[in-house]
Amino acid sequence: MGSQHAHNLPLRVAILGCDHNIPKALEKYKSYAAICATLLDSGAKAVGLAEGDLEVSLWNVVDEVGQFPELEDVDAVFLTGSKYDSFASTPWITTLVSFVQTVLAHQRVKLVGVCFGHQIIARAMGAKVGRNVSKGWEVSVTDVDLSPEGQNYFKKEGKDDVLSILQMHQDIVFEYPAGVQRLGSTERCRVQGMLVPGKVVTVQGHPEFTEEILTEILRTRHEQGIFGDEAYQEAMARVGKKHDGLLVGQRFIEFLLDR
């Protein structure tokens, strides 16, 4: 489903910001979409792209309902995480699902999604998404068991069957949509990533997050009573562990370049 066009530079990526409120202590990062742009910038540098080879546009799909990029103007659409429910029938969410279905049907434009974005893409492909009532939240640095397809995609050096990634979710994709490769799983969440070569790649985790960002989100949600003391302390004990976020960003860029 990929095409030669994707090799042309600059690589044009539209990042759809699926949340508009960022904790006060993180305001220097501007938005979740901007944090994802930083991840892609790092990935572009890692694969040797020059300044100007990656063109990113930021969109606010929560407040500007139905405002999406023209597909002829982009090579890929990236969906960010969000505190909102991927299974909701809120107008901006159902409109977003419809747009993703349009992108899925498009011959050239690729899709990338993280966390909420991963779930929205799965929903657009017909999979069930919802609250993980039985197992609850999955947070902080978590080891994902990679499938053979996941090992082949991420190409980790050393322990190549595990991907360490920051997590912050209580909603999940319940089953893999038809026609996707299964990238990995955890005990709490079976669907940790999806791949359709040349078209779609997603992860349930947050490769764009840093220890500082996740620490602040954990602190905020602890203060709000979302996480009790024990869950908060357990998550904080893992927040500084080494993770593979930058590797995931690099693999996203390679995927978008058909490398």
N, C-alpha and C positions, 0 to 999 in steps of 0.2 A: 504493500500500500504506500510505501515511501516513494519519493520521486527524486530525480536529479536536482530539482529546484532547491531542495533543502540544503544542498552543498554550497549554494551561492551565499556569499557574505555581502552585507551583514546578515546575521541570523536575527530575525525579528520576532520577539516574544512579547505577547500581551499577557500581563499578570492581572488576573481578576481578583481584586481584594474582596474577600468574602466576610470581612469583619471590619467595623469602623472604630471600635473603641480599644485603645491600647492602655495598659496600666500607666498611671501618671509617671512612675519612676522610669518608664521606658520611652517617654515621649521623644527622646533624642533619636530614636529609630524611626520616628514619623508614623509608620503604619506597618501592618503585617505584610502588605504587598511589598513595601520597601525592604523589609527583612528578607523576603524571598528573592528580591532583585540582587541583594548582596550575595546570597548563596550562588546565584547564577553567575555573577561577576567572578566570584572565586573559582567556580568550575571552569569558566572561560579562560581565566589565567592559567589554571592547571593544565589545560589541554593546548596552551600556546597561542590562543587567539590574541590578536593585537587590539589596541585601543580602537574602539569604533566598530569592531567585528561583531559585537553583540549590541543590538538595539532593543531596549526594554521600554514598554509603555505600561503605565499603571492605571487601573480602572477600579472604580468603586461601585460594585454591583449591588450593594445593599441599599445605598441612598439614591443611586441613579438607576432605577429599575428599568431594565430593557435596553440600557446603553451598553452595547458590546462592540468590539472591533469589527471592521469589515474584514472578512477572511482573506480577500485578495491582498490585503496590506500586511498580513502576518504569516509567519511560518509555523508558529506554535501558540497555544493558549495554555496558561499555567493557572491552576486554581489553588488558592491558599487555604489555610486552616480557618477555623471560625468557632466561636462559642455557641453558635446557633445549631439547631437540630437539622441534620441533612435529610431527615425523613419528613420534615414539616411541609404543610401546604401553604405557607406564607407566599404571597405573590412573587417576591423577588427570588425565592428559592425555586418555585415551579418554573418561573421564566428562565432561570439559570439552567435547570435540567433540560428544558427544551432547546436552549442554545447549545448545550453540550451535545445533544443528539444531532443537531445540525453539523457540528464540527466532526462528530463521529462519521457522518455520512459524506463528509468532504474528502475528496481524493488525496489532497496534499497536506492539509494543516494537521499538525500533531497535537496531542493532549498530554499534559503532565498535571498530576494532582498530589497534594499532601494532606493528610488527615481528613478534614471536612471535604476538601477537594477530591481526594481519593474516593470518599463515600458518594459524593455527588456523581462522579463519573460511573461508579458501579451502579448507582440508581438509574442513571440514564441508559445503562446497558441492560436493565431489567432485573438486577439483583435486589434482594431485600436488604434494607438498611434500617437500623433502629437502636434503641437503648440496650446496652448489655446488662440486662437486669440481673442475670444469674452470677456474673463475675465482676461487675462494677468497673471502677476506674482502672486504667492502665497508665501509669505516670512515671516520669523521670527516665534515666538511662536504662534501657531494657535490651536484652539480647533476643534477637529474632533468629529463629532457626531457618536457615536458607534451604530451599529446595534445590535440586540439581539445576533447574532453570535460573533460580536466584543466584546460585554460585557462579554460573556462566555469565549472568548479566553484570553482577557487581565486581567480579574478578578481584576479590580481596587477596592481599598477600598474607601469608601466615595462616591463621585460623580462618579458612575461607568458607566455612559452613555456618558462621554466625555473623550477623550484622548488629552492631550496637548503635542504637538510635534513641533520641529523646522522644518521649511519648507524653501526651496529655489528652486523653479521650475516654469517654464513657459510652460513646456510640460506636457501632461496628457495622461492617458488611457481613451478613450472615453466610453467604455462599458466593463462590466465584461465578461471575457471569459466564455464559457459554463463550468459548473461543479465546479465552485469555490463558496465558501462562501464569502459574502460581509461583510467586517469588519467595514467600516465606510465611511463617506462622509463629505464634506464641501460644502458651497454655491458655491465656485469657482471650486471645483473638486469632482465629484461624486464618483470616484474610488480611495479611500484612503488606501485600503488594501485588500488583498486577502488571502484566506486560502483554501488549499486542505488538510484535515487532514492526517497526516502521510507522506505528500509529499512536499507541498509548503506553505510558508508564506511570505508575502510582505507588506511593508508600503510605501506610497508615501513620507512621511516625512523623516527626518534625525535624528533618535534616537541617532546616534553616535556623533552628533555635540554637542558642549558646547557653552555657551554664548560667550566665547573668540573666538572660531572658527568662529561662525556665524557673530560676530561683525566685524572681519577682512575681511570676504568675502563681507559683506555689504559695508564696507569702500572701499574696492578695486573696487567693481562694481559701487559705487557712483563716484569714481574718474574717472572711465572709461566712465562715462556717461550712463551706463545701467539703473541706477536708478536716477531719478530727485531728487531735494532737498526735496520736500514734501513726496514722497514715501520713501525716505531714512530715514527721521526723524520719520515718522510713524512707520516704521519697527524697528528703534532703540528704540522707546518707549516701544516695546514689547519684545525686545531681552533678557531682564533679568528676564522675568516671569518664574515662576516655571513650569517645564515640566516633562514629563514621560519617558524620554529617557532611564534611567536605568531600569525601569520596562519593557520596550520593549525588552531590551537586555536580561533580565532575562527570559522573555517569549520565546524568540528565543531559548535559551539554553534548556529550558524545552521541547519545541517542538522537538528539535533535539534529546533529550533523551527519547522521547515518554512518557513524564510524564503528 
